[in-house]
Amino acid sequence: MVKPTLLVLAAGMGSRYGSLKQMDGVGPNGEAIIDYSVYDAIQAGFGKVVFVIRHSFADDFKEVFNAERFGHRIEVEYVYQELDYLPEGFSLPEGRVKPWGTNHAVMMAASAIREPFAAINADDFYGRNSYEVISNFLSQLDGKQGEYCMVGYEVSKTLSENGTVSRGVCTVDAAGNLTSMVERTQIERVNGTILFHDEGLDEPLAEDTPVSMNFFGFTPDYFRHSEAYFKEFLTDNIANLKSEFYIPRMVNKLISDGTATMRVLSTKADWFGVTYKEDKPELMSKIEELIEAGVYPRNLWQ
């Protein structure tokens, strides 16, 4: 079986932290969410991690997150996402400062990945079991094309007590494959019921409704499809300085035109993120619980 690669989308970290040396720690020894993501990936059988970063903070990032830090237990590579990394025939429009989006970030790794891979956000805590289920799926795909997957979290396990959240709400067929993914905003629990607010209406969501937290699995042909569709996206949207090329947009296209399938994998894991600054203490408390339960060592890399 092939060892999959973990692709960590971290190009936005520089704008949030300025210098990575001042980055917030969530573990007892200052470990970042990335540390736990890489640790879980190693335990789940991933063989390489590729970080998508930007040149502006590359030195700081490499000083913090490198093979030596991870005890040389996993191969580490870096690729770069920049605004002017566009296909031939396109140029950066004047006034564009917003990144081109998550799928553009994924595309930057085409030269570094030749095996099935999972893509994650750098600042989301996905939980050990999610890495296990996606690694098991991806490790069976060597040489295959168009058989993708994603980890689907129960919406009830992705809420914040400190405000509303946005989630990609998934519809799944009888075979367990994704049929559609729709971004729903302002999701929250109200009087015991999970609702999303849409155009003035409150629509309920079942507790176990699967949602995407941007934990996707692909085979390398995904790069080729993305490159082709990105050109279409730019042709239609380059004048819109806020338009972004998101992973769900690409996935929905490939599913709708029959090019690919995407299996929605269930997980027992809880997702944690820091959507609001008040979310951080809860995440730190959850990590402490997992340490006490023996899931993680207290000092992650010793």
Buried (B, 14 or more C-beta within 10 A) or exposed (E): EBBBBBBBBBBBBBEEBEEBEEBBEBBBEEBBBBBBBBBBBBBBBBBBBBBBBBEEBBEBBBEBBEEEBBEEEBBBBBBBBBBEEBEEEEEEEEEBEEBBBBBBBBBBBBEBBEBBBBBBBBBBBBBBBBBBBBBBBBBEBEEEBBBBBBBBBBBBBBBBEEEBBEBBBBEBEEEBBBBBBBBBEEBBBEEEEBBBBEEEEEEEBEEEBBBBBBBBBBBBBBBEBBEEBBBEBBEEBBEEEEBBBBBBBBBBBBBEEEBBBBBBBBBEBBBBBBBEEEBBEBBBEBBBEBBEEEBBEEEBBE
